Amino acid sequence: MLARHGRRVVVHERFDQPKPVGAGFMLQPTGLSVLDSLNLTEAVAHLAQPIDHIIGRARPTGPHPNGRVVLDVRYSDLARPRQSLGVHRAALFHVLHQASLDAGVTFETDWCVTGADNGRLIRDDGSTSAGFDLVIDASGARSPIAKALGARRLDLKYGALWATVPWPGAPFDPAALQQVYRGAEKMIGVLPIGRRPEAPEPLACFFWSLKAEDHPAWIAAGLDAWKAEVLSLWPETAPLLETITEPDQLTLARYGHHTLARPVGPRLAVIGDAAHSTSPQLGQGVNMGLLDAAALADSLIAHSDLDAALGAYARRRRWHIRLYQALSLGFTPFYQSDGRVLPWVRDHVLGPVARAPGAARLLAAVVSGLLLDPRAGR
């Protein structure tokens, strides 16, 4: 965004070459609106899989052999319907990286940043970068720069194991994120995520809820015991599980929660998970990062004074971030927690209420990131 407006932009990258890390995700209408402004939506959509709805079921029981439906979010219920996209992280990376190169962004690799001081980056060996008008910290939830600004991370008890697998086909819905729950301590998900840039085969993202502290015991128990448990909850995952033959195919994601009170400092702006991280229960992480980037770029373009631009950025993102941080923190225990009360409320109270008149549109707006729509009027 900034390079296209004539700014000189240098990305300091930790790896020896820029590359994506992580599993698939959902690009919501808010994140897609940012890509729209960059004329990059079509390129991403070419690699992605359109998602019409999100459906969650309690594990099958006698009266409900297919599982009681307890979550059903449809993007057609939005006031202005728009599908989300299931995307492999490599696909979005490929499109944004190429667009950055085309715009003249340069990359300096093997840069492990430990701090920032008055427009200069501090490296792990104590050296510093050249001076810049502005440092933008986009280094993620464990950013040392954000920590120095006062970020205090609350590590959440539950995380998840993630794997990228071949798309299993029927009976899975290619236009839906599907989940199965046993209470709130077990959650299985299958998300279609399109394909990688270099390959034609469609893929899925598979995830399994797990306490971070239980990961060593999961490894010790072996894949066969785990697969048997998954199949007992969702037998249709059998062909998907057959493609997982090594524990290393599943990566443990540890979730945490923090929000910077003010994501700016002297010649410094913080965006994405460095500024605000939470459980991915509402699927907002990548989208919030895109919204941050757009708000910061717009503010820098609109205000010639740097301090005024940073203040405008902080104000523009404040309430949307706080709303979704609160919603994520509130929703997460209904899907990842110990005990029986909250999942019972989810299955027997929240599920029926969500299907009441008017509630479906509200729920779709929540999941789409459109409450307090930060892009409205642009």
Beta strands, then each sheet from edge to edge (+ up, - down):
strand 1: 10-12
strand 2: 25-27
strand 3: 49-51
strand 4: 53-58
strand 5: 69-74
strand 6: 84-87
strand 7: 106-108
strand 8: 113-117
strand 9: 120-123
strand 10: 135-137
strand 11: 154-155
strand 12: 158-166
strand 13: 176-182
strand 14: 186-194
strand 15: 203-211
strand 16: 251-253
strand 17: 256-259
strand 18: 264-265
strand 19: 268-270
strand 20: 276-277
sheet 1: 1+ 7+
sheet 2: 2+ 6- 3+
sheet 3: 5+ 4- 13- 14+ 15- 12+ 16-
sheet 4: 8+ 9-
sheet 5: 10+ 19+ 18-
sheet 6: 11+ 17- 20+
end
